[in-house]
Amino acid sequence: MAQVVRGVIARAKGAPVEVVPIVVPDPGPGEAVVKVQACGVCHTDLHYREGGINDEFPFLLGHEAAGVVEAVGEGVDNVVPGDFVILNWRAVCGRCRSCRRGRPQYCFATHNAKQKMTLEDGTELSPALGIGAFAEKTLVAAGQCTKVDPAAAPAAAGLLGCGVMAGLGAAINTGQVGRGDSVAVIGCGGVGNAAVMGARLAGASRIIAVDVDERKLVTARGLGATHTVNSRETDAVEAIRELTGGNGADVVIDAVGRPETYKQAFYARDLAGTVVLVGVPTPEMTLELPLLDVFGRGGALKSSWYGDCLPERDFPMLIDLYLQGRLDLDAFVSETIALDGVEEAFARMHRGEVLRSVVVL
């Protein structure tokens, strides 16, 4: 039978979020109900509330989550009730042209649960990124559940569901940072600092963190940055070049996603170096670069979507590293809050006071 649980919704653009009863149906074929244990407060949830994704209100917010599978529908064989899982928004289809070519991390047909969660009056909810995990329970496609070691703390593990994976993957998967490389990361929020950590994990010899907020730079140094640059006070491109023998970094990661920071990344990389864009631009932003510079500098200009991750490959491996003490996911948990603390958490995130607030249920 369908269950009524509490969840956090956004009813209209810019309106404060509300904690309301929501109806979670029994899982149908290929679906799973997950009892949510923790869910991070991500910028993407704020974008949903502000109407920056689409206008399919009301939204059931939350997507960066971990929990325990409660029930599964017909045909589900990747998880069973009782499994501890991280929820992901890339449930690969296995059939599209990318999957058939052995590149499931670029699946063009990722999918969500077919049934809809609703308000008590029957109003259908749009779950954020197909997950909707600011709730005591949520309905997802079974492929959105990635089983990991249950010894992991849910508040830390869930962060791999979005922001931390995006940053780690931008360095390791997209940027392919290697041993001895020099890396610069522009923007040291949750995603940028995860990229710093990823570069360290990959064996980079020089990791330069760039931000306008000294607090974030202090955090970056604690997570593996060897050098920091306050770009409010110093020209970032000149500083990165000076710290890399005048050459520029092998890999520069733009974790902000603005034309200004992208240009900094472009000119701060070494010849034949790599630029990785992981910060998400807004629709009205445009970029102008001299085409001769694009040609003459060589190298690669890449975008990183979800850190080019494959959840079933990357999540268990990263949780193992966390449990071995080699990946400090706990460092990203700035505070734990209840469901009714999401609106205040948005404000703290906007002010740059936290890496992640995490709802714990």
ABEGO torsion letter per residue (X at the ends): XBBBBBBBBBABBGBBBBBBBBBBBBBBBGBBBBBBABBBBBAAAAAAAAGAABABOBBBBEABBBBBBABBBBGBAABBBGBBBBBBABBBAGABAAAAAGBAAABAABBBBABBBBBAAGBBBBBBGGAGABBABBBBBAAABBBBBAABBAAAAAAAABAAAAAAAAAAAAAGBBBGBBBBBBEABAAAAAAAAAAAAAGBABBBBBBABAAAAAAAAAAGBABBBBAAABBAAAAAAAAAGGAEBABBBBAAGBAAAAAAAAAABBBGBBBBBABBBBAABBBBBBAAAAAAAEEBBBBBBGGGBBAAAAAAAAAAAAAAGABBAAAABABBBBAAAAAAAAAAAAAGABABBBBBX
